Amino acid sequence: MHLNYQLLIDALRVPNMFKVPDHQVAGHEARDGKLGPLVDDLGCFYKPLQDDDRGSKELAFYTKFSSMPEITSHIRRFFPTFHGVQTLAASDGSGPRPHLVLQDVVFGRVNPSVVDIKIGSRTWYPQASEDYVNRCLKKDRETTSLLLGFRISGLKIYGGDRSGFWKPEKKVVQSFTLQDVRFVLRKFVSCNLETPDSVTDPDCSFASAVYGGTGGILSQLLELKEWFEDQTMFHFNSCSVLMVYEKESVLRGETSGAEVKLIDFAHVTEGDGVIDHNFLGGLCSLIKFISDIVNDTEKCWN
Amino acid sequence: MHLNYQLLIDALRVPNMFKVPDHQVAGHEARDGKLGPLVDDLGCFYKPLQDDDRGSKELAFYTKFSSMPEITSHIRRFFPTFHGVQTLAASDGSGPRPHLVLQDVVFGRVNPSVVDIKIGSRTWYPQASEDYVNRCLKKDRETTSLLLGFRISGLKIYGGDRSGFWKPEKKVVQSFTLQDVRFVLRKFVSCNLETPDSVTDPDCSFASAVYGGTGGILSQLLELKEWFEDQTMFHFNSCSVLMVYEKESVLRGETSGAEVKLIDFAHVTEGDGVIDHNFLGGLCSLIKFISDIVNDTEKCWN
């Protein structure tokens, strides 16, 4: 009965409601006949369940997390809302496939600037296979993960009408150094980006509006930190922090719409009464980078 | 001239002033003709400079740290005072050897209970040799380091006149599991230890006197944490937190003499503007363990 009902829903949905997300910055992309996530025009994000155990693990996380009364709305808002599983035509043309139905975290935003930051100096976990451990360890050492406790996985920064978005190639992002990360986190909140690839020193003119202040990214990250100092339910291996805002809103004098979301839970493990010190350490490192930018900017303006 | 003066000092010191420390719980020990640290009766701890670069690196750390005006006394008190280098007869009979002269952090204490906790889920660092990295990684995975963000390296707990000290063998300590660590951290502040190796549930009757309260271990660890959230000068790879107190003082109704010290700086590296997220994460995990014990105890008593 459940299956038939599901098929009915699927049949009622018009395929052209689904499209490739405009503002995805990392992960598999549903372009050129590849398998990747889709979005609809109602604010949902459809993430195909992978054939290996990643899909089932992410589904298990969302199912468990959604049903835990001890997670307050205060913390829940940092996670995409979970709407269940739905079978729909996969983006690679391989036919119907179950997808996680999640909140599209950039839905309704106009020209959002987005950065995806994978948190943790270690992206592997004890239970993983030796092969997986070695591959992750190699990547953690080659990128900034080991040194900084996080690495930038992808980004797009809106420069303005003329310059559009700055979205560096995956290979460029993967080779970011400490200096590049510092530069990108400054550029993310800067106004002087009309030549998007310029090496001009970012002016950080939006730092206080986006990173600082009540409700700004820094204060959201600090709330997350407080939770991570205490929660021992989950270890968020290889998860990302997504930071989003809208430059044009700031320019219009409106709120920046700055938002922090956690995404990618395919490798979450049980905490067993121990805090996620790996995520927490990386998060504190990111917080230090952002607060340095806020403090530097305040110094300049005062 | 400097050398002659040094020799004169050495000559003036009577060899029997030096002895093997009574309360060392981890690291190389100066027993059975081996090379290890010595103490004198004036409160100094003499740590032999190793032939490899560990000795020179630890000396470099102490020299730099001692001379930094930005380190306030508030933080400096968590580190052993550094008194320079002195050449004295090595404990292994190999002749004169330079030793770091440090504060003996348990000097003057009667029957101190001591636990040495190596902080960090990762004890290696990027610049180390592949061989060193692999050995550390193996040990981090075999012990609780990877899981908890720290491991107990050694301990001695005073049980009372009759039972004396409980000081488990190195091999026992190295095989501690999550449950053992939780047990030891409770046992460390318990009174019901007359049969020292008993499996009786620790009563944690000293938890509030030793871990809790103003000046207790928890509040000291929280002060350290605050510093680590901000300091980007050093990465304290493979350092230990030493926790010390005197049971008999508590029983007499005096202060517990609870003290936290950082020790072992042979693998400290420069921070280069990045916080030590690896140490901080592990420290936060330890803090959670200790605060759980304090909270559980308070619940029982209220």
Interface residues (C-beta under 8 A of the other chain):
Chain A: S121 R122 P126 R141 L146 L147 L148 G149 L178 E229 D230 T232 D272 G273 V274 I275 H277 N278 L280 G281 G282 C284 S285 I287 K288
Chain B: S121 R122 P126 R141 L146 L147 L148 G149 L178 E229 D230 T232 D272 G273 V274 I275 H277 N278 L280 G281 G282 C284 S285 I287 K288
